[in-house]
């Protein structure tokens, strides 16, 4: 997916500062928690990586993030039903 490729490139850029990375993490966690659109498998992996890097800095509660991840895993492409 185009979004996932862009996310990978943004995240791997060494010149980005911590504030920008945290802003990216917040935006993608927000999409995880609130969006109704499907999130691809690669984006799920990246969101999990972001959450584990900056858990204390995210505005979403850990319970909400974990609940959203669990809900999304059932609908993630490649998930067995």
C-alpha positions as a Markdown table, in Angstrom:
| # | Residue | x | y | z |
|---|---|---|---|---|
| 1 | Unk | 0.0 | 0.0 | 0.0 |
| 2 | Unk | 1.2 | 3.5 | -0.7 |
| 3 | Unk | 0.4 | 4.7 | 2.9 |
| 4 | Unk | 2.5 | 1.9 | 4.4 |
| 5 | Unk | 5.4 | 2.6 | 2.1 |
| 6 | Unk | 5.4 | 6.2 | 3.0 |
| 7 | Unk | 5.1 | 5.4 | 6.7 |
| 8 | Unk | 8.1 | 3.1 | 6.5 |
| 9 | Unk | 10.2 | 5.8 | 4.7 |
| 10 | Unk | 9.2 | 8.4 | 7.2 |
| 11 | Unk | 10.0 | 6.3 | 10.2 |
| 12 | Unk | 13.4 | 5.1 | 8.9 |
| 13 | Unk | 14.7 | 8.6 | 8.0 |
| 14 | Unk | 17.6 | 9.2 | 10.4 |
| 15 | Unk | 17.3 | 13.0 | 10.3 |
| 16 | Unk | 13.9 | 13.2 | 11.9 |
| 17 | Unk | 13.8 | 14.5 | 15.4 |
| 18 | Unk | 12.1 | 13.0 | 18.4 |
| 19 | Unk | 9.2 | 15.5 | 18.3 |
| 20 | Unk | 8.3 | 14.6 | 14.8 |
| 21 | Unk | 8.5 | 10.9 | 15.5 |
| 22 | Unk | 6.2 | 11.3 | 18.5 |
| 23 | Unk | 3.8 | 13.3 | 16.3 |
| 24 | Unk | 3.8 | 10.5 | 13.8 |
| 25 | Unk | 3.3 | 7.9 | 16.5 |
| 26 | Unk | 0.4 | 9.9 | 17.9 |
| 27 | Unk | -1.2 | 10.2 | 14.5 |
| 28 | Unk | -1.0 | 6.5 | 13.7 |
| 29 | Unk | -2.2 | 5.4 | 17.1 |
| 30 | Unk | -5.1 | 7.8 | 16.7 |
| 31 | Unk | -5.9 | 6.1 | 13.4 |
| 32 | Unk | -5.7 | 2.8 | 15.1 |
| 33 | Unk | -8.0 | 3.8 | 18.0 |
| 34 | Unk | -10.6 | 5.8 | 16.1 |
| 35 | Unk | -10.6 | 5.0 | 12.4 |
| 36 | Unk | -13.2 | 2.7 | 10.8 |
| 37 | Unk | -11.0 | 2.0 | 7.8 |
| 38 | Unk | -9.0 | -1.2 | 7.5 |
| 39 | Unk | -5.4 | -1.1 | 8.5 |
| 40 | Unk | -3.0 | -3.3 | 6.6 |
| 41 | Unk | -0.7 | -5.8 | 8.2 |
| 42 | Unk | 2.5 | -3.7 | 7.6 |
| 43 | Unk | 0.9 | -0.7 | 9.2 |
| 44 | Unk | -0.2 | -2.8 | 12.2 |
| 45 | Unk | 3.4 | -3.9 | 12.7 |
| 46 | Unk | 4.7 | -0.4 | 12.5 |
| 47 | Unk | 2.0 | 0.9 | 14.9 |
| 48 | Unk | 3.0 | -1.8 | 17.4 |
| 49 | Unk | 6.7 | -0.8 | 17.0 |
| 50 | Unk | 5.8 | 2.9 | 17.6 |
| 51 | Unk | 3.7 | 2.1 | 20.6 |
| 52 | Unk | 6.4 | 0.0 | 22.2 |
| 53 | Unk | 9.0 | 2.8 | 21.6 |
| 54 | Unk | 7.1 | 5.7 | 23.2 |
| 55 | Unk | 4.3 | 4.2 | 25.4 |
| 56 | Unk | 4.6 | 6.8 | 28.2 |
| 57 | Unk | 4.4 | 9.6 | 25.7 |
| 58 | Unk | 1.1 | 8.6 | 23.9 |
| 59 | Unk | -2.1 | 10.3 | 24.8 |
| 60 | Unk | -4.2 | 7.2 | 24.2 |
| 61 | Unk | -4.4 | 4.9 | 27.2 |
| 62 | Unk | -2.6 | 1.6 | 27.1 |
| 63 | Unk | -5.9 | -0.2 | 27.6 |
| 64 | Unk | -7.5 | 1.5 | 24.6 |
| 65 | Unk | -4.5 | 0.9 | 22.4 |
| 66 | Unk | -4.4 | -2.9 | 23.3 |
| 67 | Unk | -8.1 | -3.2 | 22.9 |
| 68 | Unk | -7.9 | -1.5 | 19.4 |
| 69 | Unk | -5.0 | -3.7 | 18.4 |
| 70 | Unk | -7.0 | -6.9 | 19.4 |
| 71 | Unk | -10.0 | -5.7 | 17.5 |
| 72 | Unk | -8.0 | -4.9 | 14.4 |
| 73 | Unk | -6.1 | -8.2 | 14.4 |
| 74 | Unk | -9.4 | -10.0 | 13.7 |
| 75 | Unk | -9.9 | -8.0 | 10.5 |
| 76 | Unk | -6.3 | -7.6 | 9.4 |
| 77 | Unk | -5.6 | -9.0 | 6.0 |
| 78 | Unk | -4.2 | -12.5 | 6.4 |
| 79 | Unk | -5.9 | -13.1 | 9.7 |
| 80 | Unk | -7.6 | -16.5 | 9.9 |
| 81 | Unk | -11.3 | -16.3 | 10.9 |
